[in-house]
Amino acid sequence: MLTQPLVKFLLAIDDSLDLFAEHAIGGIIGLMTNAFFATQAVISLDGVNTNVVGGWVDHNWKQLYIQFAYILATCLYTFVVTALIVHYVDTVPGLHIRVAAGSETAGLDEVEVGMDILLNVPSP
């Protein structure tokens, strides 16, 4: 998809593994579709959850708000815990979250490993 790199560039998001695009967006879409399309008939097929009302299909309008609250709580929790972990890792001597700008320009394989990955040979 061409829009994803464009959005990442415009918002200056550094997500090299696309974790946010895969997990967060997928989770948000999944929770919202549950709010709209969950039905009591499908949920009760397991024989255990027979008292669940369902979503908008079953006229349970408040399920949308509940799912939206789950999304907000999960995003807030994830952001705070990740920010704390990154902060404390960055305070450990010898561990740094970002590399120098010159290292990014030269390429981390060249700087960190001493190998030109394109040629697959050690640097002189």
N, C-alpha and C positions, 0 to 999 in steps of 0.2 A: 504494500500500500504506500502510495506516495505522500498521503496526507500526514501520516504519523511522523516521518522524519521532518517534515515542514513544521508541524506543531512543536516538536521537540526543539527545533532550531529557534523558532520564534519565541518560545517561552524560556529558552536557555536551560533546558532540562538535561542533566547529565545522567542518563539511565542507560548504560551500555548494554545491559542484559534485558532491557525492556520488561523489567519486573512489574512496574506499575501498569503498563499496558496489558500485560497478560493476567495478572492476579487481581489488581484493584478494579479495573474496568470490567473484567469478566465477573467478578464477585458482585459488583454493583448492578450489572445487567441481570444477573441471575436472581438476586434478591428482589429487584423490581418486577421481573416477570413472575416470580412467585406471588407477589402482591396482587397482580392482575389476574393470572390464569389459574391459581390454585383452586381446586374444587373439592368439596367434602367427599364426593363419590370416589375420586382417585386417592385421596389421602387415607380414607378408611379401608382401602383394599388390603392393608396389612393385618387388619383385625385388631390392632392395638390402639391406633389413634382414631377412634370412632366419634369423638366429640369435637373434633376440629371443625371450625366453621368454613374455612376457605378464604378466598380473596374476592375480588370485584365480580367475578363470574357468579359467585353465590351471594352477591349483594352485601358483602362484608366490607363496607367502605373504609372502616378504620384500619384495615390491614395495610393499606398503603402508607399511612402515617407510622405504623409500627415498623414496617420494613425500612422506611426512610430514617427512623430513629436508630435502628440497628446499623445502618450504613454510616450515619454521623458518628455514633459511638465507636464503631470499629476504626474509622478513619482517624478520629481524634486519638484513640488509644495507640494506634500504630504510629502516628506521627510523634507523639510524646515519647514513647518508649524508644523509637529509633533515634530521635534527637538526643536522648540521654545516653544511649549506647555510643553514638558517634562522638558525642562530647567527651565521654570518659575515655574512649579509645584514643582520641586525639591528645589527651593530656598525658598519656603514657610516653615516657622518653623513648625516642627511637621509632615510634609509630606515628605516622602522619596520614591524615585522610587524603590530602591532595599532594601531588608531586609538583615540582617547580615547572614554570611555564616552558622553560627551555627543554626540559625532559619530555614534555608532551609534544613539542614541536619535532624533536629528534626521533621520537618513538620510544615507548617504554621497553620494547624488546632490545633495542640498541643500548639504552641507558642502564636498565636493571640487569639484563642477562648478558649483554655484550655480544649479541648475535643479530645479524641482519636477517629478519625472517623471510624476506623475499628471496634472498640468495641462499639462505640456509647455511651460511658459513660464519665462522667466528669473526668478529671485528678485529682489525689489526691493532 
